[in-house]
Amino acid sequence: MKEQLTYTETSLPSIKQAKQSLYTSYSGMLLGYIVEVVKDRTVAEKYLIDIFTGLQANDIQDIFNPDNGSVYCRLQSYARKQLCQVHNTITDRAVQPANRVTGLMNEEQQLVFCGLHYHGKSIAQLANELSKDEYTIRQILKQSFNIIRSNRK
């Protein structure tokens, strides 16, 4: 069993090794995700570099924390947060994939689907932001998934 690494500000070689390990293992998948979000490979590569250079010791510790699920999911969540900070707001369409399926959704469905999927918001957070109850948010999300399912090729 692998020994769990702990990272502190003074363990710079460990941080560099952890970044390198993350990059080697997950950069290809993360680049694919970012390309799908921003729809431009050159811009996506820039974001990928910014994401990995911006990783701090506490971020790496959170990503490698075994209590939080898979490493890639936590890295992808970190990347989402970084992309959102660049674009400042949940309604900024530049971070949401502009594809034919989300284009078929109404504004409310897009806000709920993209808020949950791309921006990592919880149902409770969205319910609060949109002044709706959680049941309504779940129904809107269900409608969004129905649109996605019915438009698969």
C-alpha positions as CSV (number, residue, x, y, z in Angstrom):
1,M,0.0,0.0,0.0
2,K,1.3,3.5,-0.9
3,E,2.3,5.6,2.0
4,Q,0.3,8.8,2.1
5,L,2.3,11.9,1.4
6,T,1.9,15.0,3.4
7,Y,2.9,18.4,1.9
8,T,4.0,21.4,3.8
9,E,5.4,24.7,2.7
10,T,8.9,23.4,3.5
11,S,8.6,20.2,1.5
12,L,9.3,21.9,-1.9
13,P,10.8,18.8,-3.5
14,S,7.7,16.8,-2.6
15,I,5.5,19.5,-4.0
16,K,7.4,19.5,-7.3
17,Q,7.2,15.7,-7.4
18,A,3.5,15.7,-6.7
19,K,2.9,18.3,-9.4
20,Q,5.0,16.2,-11.8
21,S,3.1,13.1,-10.9
22,L,-0.3,14.8,-11.4
23,Y,0.8,16.2,-14.7
24,T,2.2,12.9,-15.9
25,S,-0.9,10.9,-14.9
26,Y,-3.7,13.3,-15.7
27,S,-2.7,16.2,-18.0
28,G,-4.0,14.5,-21.1
29,M,-7.4,13.8,-19.7
30,L,-7.6,17.3,-18.1
31,L,-6.5,18.9,-21.4
32,G,-9.3,17.0,-23.2
33,Y,-11.8,18.3,-20.6
34,I,-10.6,21.9,-20.9
35,V,-10.7,21.8,-24.7
36,E,-14.4,20.7,-24.5
37,V,-15.1,23.6,-22.2
38,V,-13.3,26.4,-24.1
39,K,-13.5,24.9,-27.6
40,D,-10.0,26.1,-28.5
41,R,-6.9,23.9,-28.1
42,T,-4.4,26.7,-27.8
43,V,-6.4,28.5,-25.1
44,A,-6.9,25.1,-23.4
45,E,-3.2,24.4,-23.3
46,K,-2.6,27.8,-21.8
47,Y,-5.2,27.1,-19.1
48,L,-3.7,23.7,-18.4
49,I,-0.3,25.3,-17.8
50,D,-1.8,28.0,-15.6
51,I,-3.6,25.3,-13.6
52,F,-0.6,23.2,-12.9
53,T,1.7,26.2,-12.2
54,G,-0.9,27.6,-9.8
55,L,-1.1,24.5,-7.6
56,Q,-0.1,25.3,-4.1
57,A,0.8,22.9,-1.3
58,N,-2.7,23.0,0.3
59,D,-4.3,22.4,-3.2
60,I,-2.1,19.3,-3.7
61,Q,-2.9,18.1,-0.3
62,D,-6.6,18.4,-1.0
63,I,-6.2,16.7,-4.4
64,F,-4.3,13.7,-2.9
65,N,-6.7,13.4,0.1
66,P,-8.1,9.9,-0.1
67,D,-11.3,10.9,1.8
68,N,-12.4,13.1,-1.1
69,G,-12.8,10.6,-3.9
70,S,-10.7,10.0,-7.0
71,V,-7.6,12.1,-7.6
72,Y,-8.7,13.0,-11.2
73,C,-12.2,14.1,-10.0
74,R,-10.6,16.5,-7.4
75,L,-8.1,17.8,-10.0
76,Q,-10.9,18.4,-12.5
77,S,-12.9,20.2,-9.8
78,Y,-9.9,22.4,-9.0
79,A,-9.6,23.1,-12.7
80,R,-13.3,24.1,-12.9
81,K,-12.8,26.5,-10.0
82,Q,-9.8,28.0,-11.7
83,L,-11.7,28.5,-15.0
84,C,-14.6,30.0,-13.1
85,Q,-12.3,32.5,-11.4
86,V,-10.9,33.5,-14.8
87,H,-14.4,34.2,-16.0
88,N,-15.8,35.5,-12.7
89,T,-19.4,34.3,-12.8
90,I,-21.7,31.3,-13.3
91,T,-23.5,33.0,-16.1
92,D,-20.4,33.6,-18.2
93,R,-21.0,31.5,-21.3
94,A,-17.3,31.5,-22.2
95,V,-16.7,28.7,-19.7
96,Q,-19.7,26.7,-20.7
97,P,-19.5,24.5,-23.8
98,A,-21.5,26.0,-26.6
99,N,-22.8,22.9,-28.2
100,R,-26.0,21.9,-30.0
101,V,-27.4,20.1,-27.0
102,T,-27.0,22.8,-24.4
103,G,-28.2,25.2,-27.1
104,L,-31.6,23.4,-27.0
105,M,-32.0,24.0,-23.3
106,N,-33.8,27.1,-22.1
107,E,-31.9,29.7,-20.0
108,E,-32.9,28.1,-16.7
109,Q,-32.0,24.6,-17.7
110,Q,-28.6,25.9,-18.9
111,L,-28.0,27.7,-15.6
112,V,-28.8,24.6,-13.6
113,F,-27.0,22.0,-15.8
114,C,-23.9,24.1,-16.3
115,G,-23.9,25.3,-12.7
116,L,-23.9,21.8,-11.4
117,H,-21.8,20.1,-14.1
118,Y,-19.2,22.7,-15.1
119,H,-19.1,25.0,-12.1
120,G,-19.3,22.5,-9.3
121,K,-22.2,24.1,-7.5
122,S,-24.5,22.0,-5.3
123,I,-28.2,21.7,-5.7
124,A,-28.6,23.7,-2.5
125,Q,-26.4,26.5,-3.7
126,L,-28.3,26.8,-7.0
127,A,-31.6,26.7,-5.2
128,N,-30.5,29.6,-3.1
129,E,-29.0,31.5,-6.0
130,L,-32.1,31.0,-8.2
131,S,-34.6,31.5,-5.3
132,K,-36.2,28.1,-5.9
133,D,-36.5,25.0,-3.8
134,E,-34.2,22.0,-4.2
135,Y,-37.0,19.8,-5.7
136,T,-37.5,22.3,-8.5
137,I,-33.8,22.4,-9.2
138,R,-33.8,18.6,-9.4
139,Q,-36.7,18.7,-11.8
140,I,-35.0,21.3,-14.0
141,L,-31.8,19.1,-14.0
142,K,-33.9,16.1,-15.0
143,Q,-35.3,18.0,-17.9
144,S,-31.8,18.9,-19.0
145,F,-30.7,15.3,-18.9
146,N,-33.8,14.3,-20.9
147,I,-32.8,16.9,-23.6
148,I,-29.3,15.4,-23.6
149,R,-30.5,11.8,-23.9
150,S,-33.0,12.6,-26.6
151,N,-30.4,14.4,-28.8
152,R,-27.7,11.8,-28.8
153,K,-26.5,10.5,-32.1
